[in-house]
Protein backbone atom coordinates (compact mmCIF):
# COMPACT_ATOMS: atom_id res chain seq x y z
CA UNK A 1 0.00 0.00 0.00
CA UNK A 2 2.74 2.46 0.80
CA UNK A 3 4.04 2.47 -2.78
CA UNK A 4 0.84 3.88 -4.27
CA UNK A 5 -0.82 5.47 -1.28
CA UNK A 6 -0.91 8.95 -2.77
CA UNK A 7 -1.31 8.03 -6.46
CA UNK A 8 -4.66 9.38 -7.58
CA UNK A 9 -6.58 9.34 -10.84
CA UNK A 10 -9.86 10.72 -9.51
CA UNK A 11 -13.17 10.25 -11.24
CA UNK A 12 -15.06 13.29 -12.47
CA UNK A 13 -18.19 14.61 -10.79
CA UNK A 14 -20.24 13.24 -13.71
CA UNK A 15 -18.69 9.79 -13.37
CA UNK A 16 -19.45 9.77 -9.64
CA UNK A 17 -23.03 10.78 -10.38
CA UNK A 18 -23.48 7.82 -12.74
CA UNK A 19 -22.12 5.35 -10.16
CA UNK A 20 -23.94 6.66 -7.11
CA UNK A 21 -27.28 7.24 -8.80
CA UNK A 22 -27.44 3.45 -9.13
CA UNK A 23 -27.08 2.96 -5.36
CA UNK A 24 -30.31 3.36 -3.32
CA UNK A 25 -28.80 5.60 -0.64
CA UNK A 26 -28.46 9.30 0.08
CA UNK A 27 -25.12 10.73 -1.02
CA UNK A 28 -23.47 14.11 -1.56
CA UNK A 29 -20.30 15.40 -3.21
CA UNK A 30 -18.04 16.89 -0.54
CA UNK A 31 -14.66 18.63 -0.30
CA UNK A 32 -13.46 21.25 -2.74
CA UNK A 33 -15.72 19.93 -5.48
CA UNK A 34 -18.79 20.66 -3.33
CA UNK A 35 -17.72 24.28 -3.08
CA UNK A 36 -17.12 24.52 -6.83
CA UNK A 37 -20.56 23.04 -7.48
CA UNK A 38 -21.99 25.75 -5.23
CA UNK A 39 -20.06 28.43 -7.12
CA UNK A 40 -21.02 26.94 -10.48
CA UNK A 41 -17.44 26.88 -11.77
CA UNK A 42 -14.10 25.18 -11.26
CA UNK A 43 -11.94 27.51 -9.19
CA UNK A 44 -8.83 25.36 -8.74
CA UNK A 45 -7.30 21.98 -9.52
CA UNK A 46 -8.65 19.06 -7.49
CA UNK A 47 -6.34 16.15 -6.72
CA UNK A 48 -9.14 13.86 -5.47
CA UNK A 49 -12.90 13.68 -5.08
CA UNK A 50 -14.92 13.03 -1.92
CA UNK A 51 -18.42 11.67 -1.45
CA UNK A 52 -20.29 11.54 1.86
CA UNK A 53 -22.86 8.91 2.81
CA UNK A 54 -24.68 8.04 6.01
CA UNK A 55 -23.24 5.42 8.34
CA UNK A 56 -26.56 3.55 8.27
CA UNK A 57 -26.12 3.07 4.50
CA UNK A 58 -22.60 1.62 4.60
CA UNK A 59 -23.61 -1.99 3.92
CA UNK A 60 -25.74 -1.03 0.90
CA UNK A 61 -22.82 1.01 -0.43
CA UNK A 62 -20.43 -1.90 -0.04
CA UNK A 63 -22.82 -4.37 -1.66
CA UNK A 64 -23.10 -2.20 -4.77
CA UNK A 65 -19.39 -1.50 -5.13
CA UNK A 66 -17.60 -4.67 -4.10
CA UNK A 67 -17.71 -6.49 -7.48
CA UNK A 68 -15.78 -3.80 -9.34
CA UNK A 69 -14.09 -1.75 -6.63
CA UNK A 70 -11.65 -2.31 -3.77
CA UNK A 71 -12.36 -0.38 -0.58
CA UNK A 72 -9.91 0.44 2.20
CA UNK A 73 -10.43 1.96 5.64
CA UNK A 74 -8.13 4.93 6.21
CA UNK A 75 -7.16 5.51 9.84
CA UNK A 76 -4.13 7.15 11.41
CA UNK A 77 -2.10 7.03 8.21
CA UNK A 78 -2.84 3.39 7.42
CA UNK A 79 -5.07 1.79 4.79
CA UNK A 80 -6.73 -1.50 5.74
CA UNK A 81 -9.01 -3.53 3.43
CA UNK A 82 -12.69 -3.15 4.21
CA UNK A 83 -13.79 -6.75 4.09
CA UNK A 84 -17.09 -7.62 2.45
CA UNK A 85 -20.02 -7.75 4.87
CA UNK A 86 -18.04 -6.17 7.71
CA UNK A 87 -19.66 -3.27 9.55
CA UNK A 88 -17.38 -0.31 10.12
CA UNK A 89 -16.53 0.51 13.71
CA UNK A 90 -17.58 4.01 14.75
CA UNK A 91 -14.03 5.42 14.54
CA UNK A 92 -13.78 4.60 10.82
CA UNK A 93 -15.21 7.37 8.66
CA UNK A 94 -12.86 7.56 5.66
CA UNK A 95 -12.87 4.96 2.86
CA UNK A 96 -10.46 5.00 -0.10
CA UNK A 97 -11.72 3.34 -3.26
CA UNK A 98 -10.01 2.10 -6.41
CA UNK A 99 -10.96 -0.18 -9.26
CA UNK A 100 -9.79 -3.77 -8.83
CA UNK A 101 -8.18 -3.59 -12.25
CA UNK A 102 -6.28 -0.33 -11.62
CA UNK A 103 -3.53 0.74 -9.17
CA UNK A 104 -4.68 4.34 -8.63
CA UNK A 105 -7.27 5.73 -6.26
CA UNK A 106 -10.54 6.89 -7.82
CA UNK A 107 -12.56 8.44 -4.98
CA UNK A 108 -13.00 8.71 -1.23
CA UNK A 109 -16.15 8.03 0.75
CA UNK A 110 -16.62 9.85 4.03
CA UNK A 111 -19.10 8.39 6.55
CA UNK A 112 -21.49 10.76 8.32
CA UNK A 113 -22.86 10.00 11.77
CA UNK A 114 -26.53 10.66 12.46
CA UNK A 115 -28.98 10.76 15.34
CA UNK A 116 -32.76 11.21 15.20
CA UNK A 117 -32.77 12.40 11.58
CA UNK A 118 -29.90 14.80 12.26
CA UNK A 119 -26.37 14.95 10.89
CA UNK A 120 -23.86 15.20 13.73
CA UNK A 121 -20.55 16.99 13.39
CA UNK A 122 -18.13 14.40 14.73
CA UNK A 123 -15.63 16.93 16.10
CA UNK A 124 -18.29 18.52 18.30
CA UNK A 125 -21.66 16.78 18.63
CA UNK A 126 -23.33 20.03 19.73
CA UNK A 127 -23.22 21.04 16.06
CA UNK A 128 -25.94 19.27 14.09
CA UNK A 129 -28.50 19.85 11.36
CA UNK A 130 -31.52 18.02 9.99
CA UNK A 131 -30.38 15.57 7.31
CA UNK A 132 -32.79 17.11 4.83
CA UNK A 133 -30.99 20.44 5.24
CA UNK A 134 -27.31 19.45 4.83
CA UNK A 135 -27.20 19.40 1.04
CA UNK A 136 -27.99 21.30 -2.13
CA UNK A 137 -28.26 20.16 -5.74
CA UNK A 138 -26.48 21.46 -8.83
CA UNK A 139 -28.28 22.38 -12.05
CA UNK A 140 -27.26 18.98 -13.44
CA UNK A 141 -28.80 17.17 -10.48
CA UNK A 142 -25.64 16.45 -8.48
CA UNK A 143 -26.20 16.55 -4.70
CA UNK A 144 -23.48 18.29 -2.71
CA UNK A 145 -22.78 19.32 0.86
CA UNK A 146 -23.87 22.84 1.76
CA UNK A 147 -20.93 25.26 1.50
CA UNK A 148 -21.00 26.44 5.11
CA UNK A 149 -20.90 22.84 6.36
CA UNK A 150 -18.03 21.99 4.03
CA UNK A 151 -16.11 25.07 5.20
CA UNK A 152 -16.66 23.97 8.81
CA UNK A 153 -15.00 20.65 8.00
CA UNK A 154 -12.08 22.48 6.40
CA UNK A 155 -11.68 25.13 9.09
CA UNK A 156 -12.30 22.67 11.91
CA UNK A 157 -9.50 20.36 10.82
CA UNK A 158 -6.30 20.11 12.83
CA UNK A 159 -4.39 21.21 9.72
CA UNK A 160 -5.66 24.00 7.47
CA UNK A 161 -4.11 23.75 4.03
CA UNK A 162 -3.45 26.47 1.48
CA UNK A 163 -6.28 25.16 -0.69
CA UNK A 164 -8.68 25.45 2.26
CA UNK A 165 -7.89 29.15 2.58
CA UNK A 166 -8.35 29.57 -1.18
CA UNK A 167 -11.75 27.87 -0.90
CA UNK A 168 -12.73 30.07 2.03
CA UNK A 169 -11.87 33.28 0.18
CA UNK A 170 -13.70 32.11 -2.95
CA UNK A 171 -16.89 31.10 -1.16
CA UNK A 172 -17.42 33.63 1.64
CA UNK A 173 -18.49 36.50 -0.65
CA UNK A 174 -21.21 34.24 -2.09
CA UNK A 175 -22.72 33.10 1.22
CA UNK A 176 -25.94 34.54 2.60
CA UNK A 177 -25.98 36.19 6.01
CA UNK A 178 -27.70 33.11 7.42
CA UNK A 179 -24.96 30.78 6.17
CA UNK A 180 -22.21 33.12 7.36
CA UNK A 181 -23.70 33.30 10.85
CA UNK A 182 -24.11 29.51 10.95
CA UNK A 183 -20.45 28.98 10.07
CA UNK A 184 -19.27 31.58 12.56
CA UNK A 185 -21.42 30.14 15.35
CA UNK A 186 -20.28 26.59 14.60
CA UNK A 187 -16.60 27.52 14.58
CA UNK A 188 -17.13 29.38 17.86
CA UNK A 189 -18.66 26.26 19.41
CA UNK A 190 -15.74 24.10 18.30
CA UNK A 191 -13.15 26.76 19.13
CA UNK A 192 -14.44 28.79 22.11
CA UNK A 193 -11.02 30.42 22.49
CA UNK A 194 -11.08 31.77 18.96
CA UNK A 195 -10.10 30.74 15.43
CA UNK A 196 -8.46 32.65 12.60
CA UNK A 197 -11.44 32.05 10.31
CA UNK A 198 -13.79 33.67 12.83
CA UNK A 199 -11.77 36.86 12.40
CA UNK A 200 -12.24 36.59 8.64
CA UNK A 201 -15.96 35.99 9.03
CA UNK A 202 -16.21 39.14 11.14
CA UNK A 203 -15.46 41.07 7.95
CA UNK A 204 -18.59 39.66 6.31
CA UNK A 205 -21.08 39.62 9.20
C-alpha positions as CSV (number, residue, x, y, z in Angstrom):
1,X,0.0,0.0,0.0
2,X,2.7,2.5,0.8
3,X,4.0,2.5,-2.8
4,X,0.8,3.9,-4.3
5,X,-0.8,5.5,-1.3
6,X,-0.9,9.0,-2.8
7,X,-1.3,8.0,-6.5
8,X,-4.7,9.4,-7.6
9,X,-6.6,9.3,-10.8
10,X,-9.9,10.7,-9.5
11,X,-13.2,10.3,-11.2
12,X,-15.1,13.3,-12.5
13,X,-18.2,14.6,-10.8
14,X,-20.2,13.2,-13.7
15,X,-18.7,9.8,-13.4
16,X,-19.4,9.8,-9.6
17,X,-23.0,10.8,-10.4
18,X,-23.5,7.8,-12.7
19,X,-22.1,5.3,-10.2
20,X,-23.9,6.7,-7.1
21,X,-27.3,7.2,-8.8
22,X,-27.4,3.5,-9.1
23,X,-27.1,3.0,-5.4
24,X,-30.3,3.4,-3.3
25,X,-28.8,5.6,-0.6
26,X,-28.5,9.3,0.1
27,X,-25.1,10.7,-1.0
28,X,-23.5,14.1,-1.6
29,X,-20.3,15.4,-3.2
30,X,-18.0,16.9,-0.5
31,X,-14.7,18.6,-0.3
32,X,-13.5,21.2,-2.7
33,X,-15.7,19.9,-5.5
34,X,-18.8,20.7,-3.3
35,X,-17.7,24.3,-3.1
36,X,-17.1,24.5,-6.8
37,X,-20.6,23.0,-7.5
38,X,-22.0,25.7,-5.2
39,X,-20.1,28.4,-7.1
40,X,-21.0,26.9,-10.5
41,X,-17.4,26.9,-11.8
42,X,-14.1,25.2,-11.3
43,X,-11.9,27.5,-9.2
44,X,-8.8,25.4,-8.7
45,X,-7.3,22.0,-9.5
46,X,-8.7,19.1,-7.5
47,X,-6.3,16.1,-6.7
48,X,-9.1,13.9,-5.5
49,X,-12.9,13.7,-5.1
50,X,-14.9,13.0,-1.9
51,X,-18.4,11.7,-1.4
52,X,-20.3,11.5,1.9
53,X,-22.9,8.9,2.8
54,X,-24.7,8.0,6.0
55,X,-23.2,5.4,8.3
56,X,-26.6,3.5,8.3
57,X,-26.1,3.1,4.5
58,X,-22.6,1.6,4.6
59,X,-23.6,-2.0,3.9
60,X,-25.7,-1.0,0.9
61,X,-22.8,1.0,-0.4
62,X,-20.4,-1.9,0.0
63,X,-22.8,-4.4,-1.7
64,X,-23.1,-2.2,-4.8
65,X,-19.4,-1.5,-5.1
66,X,-17.6,-4.7,-4.1
67,X,-17.7,-6.5,-7.5
68,X,-15.8,-3.8,-9.3
69,X,-14.1,-1.8,-6.6
70,X,-11.6,-2.3,-3.8
71,X,-12.4,-0.4,-0.6
72,X,-9.9,0.4,2.2
73,X,-10.4,2.0,5.6
74,X,-8.1,4.9,6.2
75,X,-7.2,5.5,9.8
76,X,-4.1,7.2,11.4
77,X,-2.1,7.0,8.2
78,X,-2.8,3.4,7.4
79,X,-5.1,1.8,4.8
80,X,-6.7,-1.5,5.7
81,X,-9.0,-3.5,3.4
82,X,-12.7,-3.1,4.2
83,X,-13.8,-6.8,4.1
84,X,-17.1,-7.6,2.5
85,X,-20.0,-7.8,4.9
86,X,-18.0,-6.2,7.7
87,X,-19.7,-3.3,9.5
88,X,-17.4,-0.3,10.1
89,X,-16.5,0.5,13.7
90,X,-17.6,4.0,14.8
91,X,-14.0,5.4,14.5
92,X,-13.8,4.6,10.8
93,X,-15.2,7.4,8.7
94,X,-12.9,7.6,5.7
95,X,-12.9,5.0,2.9
96,X,-10.5,5.0,-0.1
97,X,-11.7,3.3,-3.3
98,X,-10.0,2.1,-6.4
99,X,-11.0,-0.2,-9.3
100,X,-9.8,-3.8,-8.8
101,X,-8.2,-3.6,-12.3
102,X,-6.3,-0.3,-11.6
103,X,-3.5,0.7,-9.2
104,X,-4.7,4.3,-8.6
105,X,-7.3,5.7,-6.3
106,X,-10.5,6.9,-7.8
107,X,-12.6,8.4,-5.0
108,X,-13.0,8.7,-1.2
109,X,-16.2,8.0,0.7
110,X,-16.6,9.8,4.0
111,X,-19.1,8.4,6.5
112,X,-21.5,10.8,8.3
113,X,-22.9,10.0,11.8
114,X,-26.5,10.7,12.5
115,X,-29.0,10.8,15.3
116,X,-32.8,11.2,15.2
117,X,-32.8,12.4,11.6
118,X,-29.9,14.8,12.3
119,X,-26.4,14.9,10.9
120,X,-23.9,15.2,13.7
121,X,-20.5,17.0,13.4
122,X,-18.1,14.4,14.7
123,X,-15.6,16.9,16.1
124,X,-18.3,18.5,18.3
125,X,-21.7,16.8,18.6
126,X,-23.3,20.0,19.7
127,X,-23.2,21.0,16.1
128,X,-25.9,19.3,14.1
129,X,-28.5,19.8,11.4
130,X,-31.5,18.0,10.0
131,X,-30.4,15.6,7.3
132,X,-32.8,17.1,4.8
133,X,-31.0,20.4,5.2
134,X,-27.3,19.4,4.8
135,X,-27.2,19.4,1.0
136,X,-28.0,21.3,-2.1
137,X,-28.3,20.2,-5.7
138,X,-26.5,21.5,-8.8
139,X,-28.3,22.4,-12.0
140,X,-27.3,19.0,-13.4
141,X,-28.8,17.2,-10.5
142,X,-25.6,16.5,-8.5
143,X,-26.2,16.5,-4.7
144,X,-23.5,18.3,-2.7
145,X,-22.8,19.3,0.9
146,X,-23.9,22.8,1.8
147,X,-20.9,25.3,1.5
148,X,-21.0,26.4,5.1
149,X,-20.9,22.8,6.4
150,X,-18.0,22.0,4.0
151,X,-16.1,25.1,5.2
152,X,-16.7,24.0,8.8
153,X,-15.0,20.6,8.0
154,X,-12.1,22.5,6.4
155,X,-11.7,25.1,9.1
156,X,-12.3,22.7,11.9
157,X,-9.5,20.4,10.8
158,X,-6.3,20.1,12.8
159,X,-4.4,21.2,9.7
160,X,-5.7,24.0,7.5
161,X,-4.1,23.7,4.0
162,X,-3.4,26.5,1.5
163,X,-6.3,25.2,-0.7
164,X,-8.7,25.5,2.3
165,X,-7.9,29.1,2.6
166,X,-8.4,29.6,-1.2
167,X,-11.7,27.9,-0.9
168,X,-12.7,30.1,2.0
169,X,-11.9,33.3,0.2
170,X,-13.7,32.1,-2.9
171,X,-16.9,31.1,-1.2
172,X,-17.4,33.6,1.6
173,X,-18.5,36.5,-0.7
174,X,-21.2,34.2,-2.1
175,X,-22.7,33.1,1.2
176,X,-25.9,34.5,2.6
177,X,-26.0,36.2,6.0
178,X,-27.7,33.1,7.4
179,X,-25.0,30.8,6.2
180,X,-22.2,33.1,7.4
181,X,-23.7,33.3,10.8
182,X,-24.1,29.5,10.9
183,X,-20.4,29.0,10.1
184,X,-19.3,31.6,12.6
185,X,-21.4,30.1,15.3
186,X,-20.3,26.6,14.6
187,X,-16.6,27.5,14.6
188,X,-17.1,29.4,17.9
189,X,-18.7,26.3,19.4
190,X,-15.7,24.1,18.3
191,X,-13.1,26.8,19.1
192,X,-14.4,28.8,22.1
193,X,-11.0,30.4,22.5
194,X,-11.1,31.8,19.0
195,X,-10.1,30.7,15.4
196,X,-8.5,32.7,12.6
197,X,-11.4,32.0,10.3
198,X,-13.8,33.7,12.8
199,X,-11.8,36.9,12.4
200,X,-12.2,36.6,8.6
201,X,-16.0,36.0,9.0
202,X,-16.2,39.1,11.1
203,X,-15.5,41.1,7.9
204,X,-18.6,39.7,6.3
205,X,-21.1,39.6,9.2
